[in-house]
């Protein structure tokens, strides 16, 4: 029995299928690499936003606790909303334009309080590891080498940056 000669298309069975599988596999690998890069880029963006927002709130806390001019003497800060419009003055005094959320968690900040002064700082409740480990701006230089975001503490000038409690 003679077998019919193999036509070009008949001899190629499975090769096209194998080529498609290889292409799909390569696309999956490339998408995985791209996804990891995108995740890193997004974490860097959230870190920059954390530094910006935290610094803005820190400056507002400094203005609250160190009043100048016609403002009343420093009184304990019991709520961050008072930074939006200072109730101690007859006029409109805004220490902060808006009350920001923590960009790492998307939730409220953890408050750092001191007896007699009220809220003196904030920090992120996140225990995730930051990408940025060095080259912080001058007011935040002690953030260098911190292992978790909750160790980045934005506090009033002259207040020691307390370490997180074991539960944080």
C-alpha positions as CSV (number, residue, x, y, z in Angstrom):
1,X,0.0,0.0,0.0
2,X,1.3,3.2,-1.0
3,X,0.8,6.2,1.2
4,X,-0.2,9.4,-0.5
5,X,2.5,12.0,-0.6
6,X,2.3,14.5,2.3
7,X,1.0,17.9,1.1
8,X,2.6,20.9,2.6
9,X,-0.4,21.8,4.9
10,X,-0.8,18.2,6.0
11,X,2.8,18.0,7.1
12,X,2.5,21.2,9.1
13,X,-0.1,19.8,11.6
14,X,0.8,20.8,15.1
15,X,3.5,23.3,14.2
16,X,1.0,26.2,14.1
17,X,-0.5,25.1,17.3
18,X,2.9,24.9,19.0
19,X,3.8,28.4,17.6
20,X,0.6,29.9,19.0
21,X,1.3,28.3,22.4
22,X,4.8,29.7,22.5
23,X,3.5,33.2,21.5
24,X,0.9,33.0,24.3
25,X,3.5,31.9,26.8
26,X,5.9,34.7,25.8
27,X,3.1,37.3,26.1
28,X,2.2,36.0,29.5
29,X,5.8,36.4,30.7
30,X,6.0,39.9,29.2
31,X,2.8,40.9,30.9
32,X,4.0,39.5,34.2
33,X,7.2,41.6,34.0
34,X,5.3,44.7,33.0
35,X,2.8,44.1,35.9
36,X,5.7,43.9,38.4
37,X,7.2,47.1,36.9
38,X,3.9,48.9,37.1
39,X,3.4,47.8,40.7
40,X,6.8,49.2,41.6
41,X,6.1,52.5,39.8
42,X,2.7,52.8,41.6
43,X,4.4,52.2,45.0
44,X,7.0,54.9,44.3
45,X,4.2,57.3,43.4
46,X,2.3,56.5,46.6
47,X,5.5,57.0,48.6
48,X,6.1,60.5,47.0
49,X,2.5,61.4,47.8
50,X,2.9,60.1,51.4
51,X,6.0,62.4,51.8
52,X,4.1,65.4,50.3
53,X,0.9,64.9,52.3
54,X,2.7,64.1,55.5
55,X,5.0,67.2,55.1
56,X,1.9,69.4,54.4
57,X,0.2,68.2,57.6
58,X,3.5,68.5,59.6
59,X,3.8,72.1,58.5
60,X,0.2,72.8,59.5
61,X,0.8,71.2,62.9
62,X,3.9,73.4,63.3
63,X,1.8,76.5,62.6
64,X,-0.9,75.4,65.0
65,X,1.5,74.6,67.9
66,X,3.7,77.7,67.2
67,X,1.3,80.5,66.6
68,X,2.5,83.9,65.4
69,X,1.1,87.4,65.3
70,X,-2.5,87.9,66.5
71,X,-3.2,84.2,66.9
72,X,-4.0,82.9,70.4
73,X,-1.4,81.0,72.5
74,X,-0.9,77.4,71.6
75,X,-3.8,75.2,72.7
76,X,-4.1,71.4,72.5
77,X,-5.1,70.2,69.0
78,X,-7.9,67.6,69.5
79,X,-9.0,67.1,65.9
80,X,-7.1,67.5,62.6
81,X,-10.2,69.2,61.1
82,X,-9.3,72.3,63.2
83,X,-6.3,72.7,60.8
84,X,-8.7,73.5,58.0
85,X,-10.2,76.5,59.9
86,X,-8.6,77.6,63.2
87,X,-11.4,78.1,65.8
88,X,-9.0,80.1,68.1
89,X,-9.2,83.1,65.8
90,X,-12.0,85.5,64.9
91,X,-10.9,85.6,61.3
92,X,-10.4,82.8,58.9
93,X,-7.0,81.1,59.5
94,X,-6.3,78.0,57.5
95,X,-3.3,75.9,58.4
96,X,-4.1,73.3,55.8
97,X,-6.1,73.5,52.5
98,X,-7.6,70.1,52.8
99,X,-7.4,67.1,55.1
100,X,-5.6,64.4,53.2
101,X,-5.9,60.6,53.6
102,X,-2.9,58.3,53.9
103,X,-2.0,57.4,50.3
104,X,-0.5,54.1,51.2
105,X,-3.7,52.6,52.9
106,X,-6.3,55.1,51.6
107,X,-7.6,55.5,55.2
108,X,-7.1,57.9,58.0
109,X,-3.7,58.6,59.5
110,X,-2.6,57.3,62.9
111,X,-2.4,60.2,65.3
112,X,0.6,60.9,67.5
113,X,-0.5,62.7,70.7
114,X,1.3,64.3,73.5
115,X,-0.3,65.1,76.9
116,X,-1.1,68.8,77.2
117,X,-0.5,69.4,73.5
118,X,-2.9,67.0,71.8
119,X,-2.1,65.9,68.3
120,X,1.6,66.6,67.5
121,X,2.1,64.3,64.6
122,X,0.8,61.7,62.2
123,X,2.0,58.5,60.5
124,X,0.7,55.9,58.1
125,X,-0.7,52.7,59.8
126,X,0.9,50.6,57.0
127,X,3.6,48.1,58.1
128,X,4.7,47.6,54.5
129,X,8.3,48.0,53.5
130,X,9.1,51.3,51.7
131,X,11.2,51.3,48.5
132,X,12.8,54.6,49.4
133,X,15.5,54.1,52.0
134,X,17.8,57.2,51.6
135,X,18.1,60.7,50.2
136,X,15.2,62.3,52.0
137,X,14.8,66.0,52.2
138,X,16.4,67.8,55.2
139,X,13.4,67.9,57.5
140,X,12.8,64.2,57.0
141,X,16.3,62.9,57.0
142,X,15.7,60.6,59.9
143,X,13.4,58.5,57.7
144,X,16.5,57.0,56.2
145,X,16.8,53.2,56.8
146,X,13.3,52.8,58.3
147,X,11.9,49.4,57.6
148,X,8.1,50.2,57.6
149,X,5.9,53.1,56.5
150,X,4.6,53.4,60.1
151,X,8.1,54.4,61.2
152,X,7.9,57.5,58.9
153,X,6.5,60.0,61.5
154,X,5.6,63.5,60.6
155,X,5.8,65.4,63.9
156,X,5.9,69.0,65.1
157,X,9.4,70.6,65.3
158,X,11.0,70.0,68.7
159,X,9.0,66.8,69.3
160,X,11.0,63.6,69.3
161,X,9.8,61.2,66.7
162,X,8.4,58.4,68.9
163,X,9.0,54.8,67.8
164,X,6.0,52.7,67.0
165,X,4.6,50.6,69.7
166,X,4.8,46.8,69.3
167,X,1.2,46.7,68.3
168,X,1.7,49.1,65.3
